[in-house]
Amino acid sequence: MDKLWQHHFKYYDLFQNNSDNYRETIRLHLRRLESSKKVLDTGAGSGNLTFELLKQGKEVTAIDSNEYSLELLKEKCKDYDEKLTILNMDVQKLDLGNSEFNGASSMFVIPFIESNIKYFSEVYRVLKNGAKFTISAWAPVPDSLQGLVEPLKKELEQKGLLPKYEKEWNHIQKSDKFHIKQVERGSNFTELKMMLKDVGFKNIEELENPYGKYVYFLTCEK
């Protein structure tokens, strides 16, 4: 499993950072967290959202349970050391104090969490009253694999990155086929909304996103 994720993260940035849809999803998170000065980036991965939050002058705590991805994040964000805390931690059991943050993010993490109710409960606990929580995640629709892979492939072809990086693309496709099985077993928007409501979140809102039905983007607040 760890080796699969390592291969995934190795080429993730190469392709996703050349995706207009992916970059727009980052901007959606940034806009909704504009007023948040101290942000918890949960499941931060290789740090693409963390990096953009830091560029806006925010204080960011980035957490992930994959050591390799955190090494990539650390290197990517090395110019912002004074405002960045990196923690190898399970999002379902945060070793953080109550009411520490006035913003939190979750970008393409939810399908890979064992218990989203534990995850949301912990995020709720560490947020201050009125804090925003932004979530983007792959939706469990029947043709998730096509919706995940084909639009990205088309974007990369248009930008001349394929077949130049055909070997790397094949690695990503292999990991995506595994990951999509988890996506298809995941919770839909209605189920997630109920979980968020059950742990105390309010003003839960689903917003349009560049991926259409293949992704849901929502915001809520404590």
Secondary structure, DSSP 8 states (H G I E B T S, - for coil): -HHHHHHHHHHHHHHHTT-HHHHHHHHHHHHHTTT-SEEEEET-TTSHHHHHHHHTT-EEEEEES-HHHHHHHHHHTGGGGGGEEEEE--TTS----TT-EEEEEEES-GGG-S-HHHHHHHHHHHEEEEEEEEEEEE---TTHHHHHHHHHHHHHHHTT-TTTTHHHHHHHHHHHHHHHHHHHTS--HHHHHHHHHHHT-EEEEEE--TTGGGEEEEEEE-
